[in-house]
Amino acid sequence: LDPARMLAFYEDGARKARRTDQLAVTDTTVAGAPAKRLDVLGTDGSGQTVVVWPAAEPGRVNVLLAGNLGDTKVLEALAKFAAP
């Protein structure tokens, strides 16, 4: 697995979903590692966030999946990956 393929999987599903109203992919970092973030807003007002970044072990990928948490809670969750 690699982060780009993992993100493409989730992004493809969101683009094909009839209930997707808005979709954005942005660059970010998690614990100093480059990451991609997918934010999806549904027509019903629900939100989903997917963040992917490489794991320390080759061939592994970290993924954060969040539904209706909001940006503050997503950032708090991601910050835990940088904690000692």
NORVEN-V64554 format. One record per residue. N is the residue number from 1. RES is the residue in one letter. PSI is psi in degrees with one decimal (none if undefined). Layout:
BEGIN
n:N res:RES psi:PSI
n:N res:RES psi:PSI
END
This chain:
BEGIN
n:1 res:L psi:151.9
n:2 res:D psi:156.0
n:3 res:P psi:-39.5
n:4 res:A psi:-42.7
n:5 res:R psi:-38.0
n:6 res:M psi:-45.1
n:7 res:L psi:-41.5
n:8 res:A psi:-37.6
n:9 res:F psi:-51.3
n:10 res:Y psi:-39.9
n:11 res:E psi:-41.8
n:12 res:D psi:-44.9
n:13 res:G psi:-41.0
n:14 res:A psi:-38.6
n:15 res:R psi:-32.2
n:16 res:K psi:-17.5
n:17 res:A psi:133.7
n:18 res:R psi:-22.2
n:19 res:R psi:5.5
n:20 res:T psi:124.3
n:21 res:D psi:-45.6
n:22 res:Q psi:149.9
n:23 res:L psi:133.8
n:24 res:A psi:136.6
n:25 res:V psi:128.9
n:26 res:T psi:156.4
n:27 res:D psi:143.5
n:28 res:T psi:-174.4
n:29 res:T psi:149.8
n:30 res:V psi:118.3
n:31 res:A psi:38.9
n:32 res:G psi:-4.8
n:33 res:A psi:142.9
n:34 res:P psi:139.1
n:35 res:A psi:162.9
n:36 res:K psi:143.3
n:37 res:R psi:130.8
n:38 res:L psi:122.4
n:39 res:D psi:128.0
n:40 res:V psi:130.7
n:41 res:L psi:125.9
n:42 res:G psi:160.7
n:43 res:T psi:-20.2
n:44 res:D psi:4.5
n:45 res:G psi:-3.3
n:46 res:S psi:151.9
n:47 res:G psi:144.6
n:48 res:Q psi:142.6
n:49 res:T psi:135.0
n:50 res:V psi:127.1
n:51 res:V psi:130.0
n:52 res:V psi:142.1
n:53 res:W psi:157.6
n:54 res:P psi:142.0
n:55 res:A psi:169.1
n:56 res:A psi:-29.0
n:57 res:E psi:132.1
n:58 res:P psi:140.9
n:59 res:G psi:1.6
n:60 res:R psi:151.2
n:61 res:V psi:136.8
n:62 res:N psi:140.2
n:63 res:V psi:129.2
n:64 res:L psi:123.1
n:65 res:L psi:127.3
n:66 res:A psi:136.3
n:67 res:G psi:120.4
n:68 res:N psi:36.0
n:69 res:L psi:-29.9
n:70 res:G psi:158.3
n:71 res:D psi:-41.7
n:72 res:T psi:-47.2
n:73 res:K psi:-33.9
n:74 res:V psi:-46.2
n:75 res:L psi:-37.8
n:76 res:E psi:-42.6
n:77 res:A psi:-44.2
n:78 res:L psi:-34.2
n:79 res:A psi:-27.0
n:80 res:K psi:-23.1
n:81 res:F psi:-21.2
n:82 res:A psi:-12.2
n:83 res:A psi:143.4
n:84 res:P psi:none
END
